[in-house]
């Protein structure tokens, strides 16, 4: 658990998102066990834990990929426990996944433009009746997509097939696509997975800039130094349950966290 990363000071702000007493069961397995934590407006919050601790399952519950077995989820002071995934996305949730999910038959620019889809006028009839508005929306989306590609350093690859980009750059395209929806909160599921040290450092700088500009971030990541340097507050899961929460210093010195990362205890719940 030792790291040389410089932690960030926790901030006080209104609550943006929370999961309250969240439980997820898969048959007889309890993958998430009575988990409660919040994310405040403008925070960067890390969700960490050993393999199989329940991190990705918790992410899936928050974003609506999976439903809760018990408990509640709130976003922007609204109970979204039973809201479908597309409703949560429309409210301002955007996420990336452990495995990059891009469309191989499209260019880099087109993949980013897909992030604007909920904001565009679509459908065949709408296209016929409001062709000019559709065309104008698409032009604006293309311009904004190029700005996002410039931000992540990939504007020069805009017209290239997405399949020609290496893994690290595809990660950046996925983040650019998530940003296209102008989210209220960006949820990142192991964004540094598969990146080399230089790519990870660049990703960290980019996410810190986004957070400094006011974007709220919730991130799952195995790279502890990456999390410690980016996040104001860290939530630690083990065996599906929350075992610690606090700033980097308090989490690093927490005995339960140290034991979890040393591998003491039994088999972990599903990740």
Protein Blocks (a to p, Z undefined) as FASTA:
>chain_A
ZZfbdcddddddddfbdcehiacdehjbcfbghiacdddehiacddeddehilpmmmmmm
mnomaccfbdcddeehiafklgcfklmmmnopacddfbdcddfkbcfklmmmmmmmmmpc
edjklmmmmmmmmmmmmmmmmmmmmmmmmmnopmmmmmpcfklpcfklmmmmmmmmmmmn
opabdcdehklgoiafklmmmmmmmmmmmmmnopacddddfblmlmmmmpmbdcddeehi
afbdcdfklmmmpmklmmmmnopacddddZZ
